[in-house]
Amino acid sequence: MTAESLKDTVALVSGASSGIGRAAARRLAAEGATVALVARRTDRLEEVADGIREGGGTALVLRTDLTVAQAAAAAVEAAVAEFGRLDTLVNAAGVMLNGPSDQSPLRDWDRMVDINLRGLMYVTKAALPHLLTAVRTGRRTVADVVNVSSVAGRFAAPTVALYNATKFAVTGATEAWRQEYTARDLRFSVIEPGRTQSELFDQKDNSAGDFAAAFGEVEPLHAEDVADAIAYIVTSPRRVAVNEIVIRPTDQP
């Protein structure tokens, strides 16, 4: 199967300031897409944008708090206003704040729901009309939403309850959207990575230890490994819909 160029397409990537989101933005730009970069840390986004531009690509920085519905919608509208269309959405923003449930503060649970689930929901809702328009007007006659879930969206583990809950929700919603929009050539895909080098492990004390205890000590994936999978999905020909990819480190049980 020959990969299709993303030239003349526009992608919006959430969580683009670090980790999988940053790697995905760079990879999609390398495939020819114009990229809108969405996250809260402007300095990090500018670094990513500068790298894309140095490679001959085009990038737009959109500092956004995705937990605010109006802000998420404004980011989508700004990207479309700047570039005229939206062909690809990658929802890669997320936080992981694990710990014993009787000791974890409720604000950590709220934050995971707000970013991992509500943020994804807000961006997707705002993007849908533009993605459907891209199907009708683009040379590829297809558009894509790729949601980054986790193996934690497939298997529950102790001390990971609310992270599990958000990722199970992302995986389930993606499949429901896939069924809803497949006849309209809008492809929904979910990627469920195993342990990946990420700032997720720096977001809360002992988070890395909790995760290691649940999934074992392994050589982690690189963010670029997951970005390769995202690129495979969105550069596939219109006839090919890659619904779900589970990608684990080789030595993860």
TANORCOR-V557374 format. One line per field, one symbol per residue. ss: DSSP state (H for helix, E for strand, - for the rest). A space follows every 50 residues. Layout:
ss=???
This chain:
ss=---------EEEEE----HHHHHHHHHHHH---EEEEEE--HHHHHHHHH HHHH----EEEEE-----HHHHHHHHHHHHHHH----EEEE--------- -----HHHHHHHHHHHHHHHHHHHHHHHHHHHHHHHH-----EEEEEE-- HHH-------HHHHHHHHHHHHHHHHHHHHHHHH-EEEEEEEE--E--HH HH----HHHHHHHHH-----E-HHHHHHHHHHHH---------EEEE--- ---
